[in-house]
């Protein structure tokens, strides 16, 4: 992850909202001053920042308020999982004591 405070202002930034029930939704995107404000707000609320120019370019094509398309679920899920790990949060229903190597029970 890149610390934007130590480097130049971000050229582009976006924000996703994920409630754990539906697909993530694009809630903000912008360049220049808007990008800087998105990053500042994220930092203010301790929201992890992730830099991925290729994924950002794809997500930038989504209209504000829309859910991400199914073909981007895996890439976005990896970013969300990374953010969960960084913040020590777990999705609803996650059992920390379960061993993933045991497989899924029916």
LINQUI-V86476 format. One record per residue. N is the residue number from 1. PSI is psi in whole degrees, 0 to 359 (999 if undefined). Layout:
N | PSI
N | PSI
This chain:
1 | 144
2 | 135
3 | 107
4 | 336
5 | 332
6 | 348
7 | 183
8 | 165
9 | 146
10 | 141
11 | 322
12 | 144
13 | 155
14 | 165
15 | 143
16 | 149
17 | 129
18 | 119
19 | 358
20 | 353
21 | 324
22 | 175
23 | 150
24 | 148
25 | 139
26 | 118
27 | 344
28 | 147
29 | 150
30 | 169
31 | 163
32 | 235
33 | 321
34 | 317
35 | 316
36 | 318
37 | 321
38 | 314
39 | 317
40 | 317
41 | 317
42 | 314
43 | 320
44 | 325
45 | 16
46 | 39
47 | 125
48 | 142
49 | 142
50 | 134
51 | 119
52 | 92
53 | 322
54 | 313
55 | 320
56 | 320
57 | 322
58 | 316
59 | 331
60 | 339
61 | 349
62 | 134
63 | 144
64 | 137
65 | 345
66 | 152
67 | 153
68 | 148
69 | 155
70 | 325
71 | 350
72 | 2
73 | 311
74 | 313
75 | 316
76 | 324
77 | 323
78 | 321
79 | 317
80 | 317
81 | 318
82 | 316
83 | 320
84 | 314
85 | 315
86 | 325
87 | 356
88 | 18
89 | 158
90 | 148
91 | 155
92 | 133
93 | 355
94 | 133
95 | 105
96 | 335
97 | 347
98 | 148
99 | 116
100 | 335
101 | 347
102 | 347
103 | 183
104 | 129
105 | 150
106 | 999
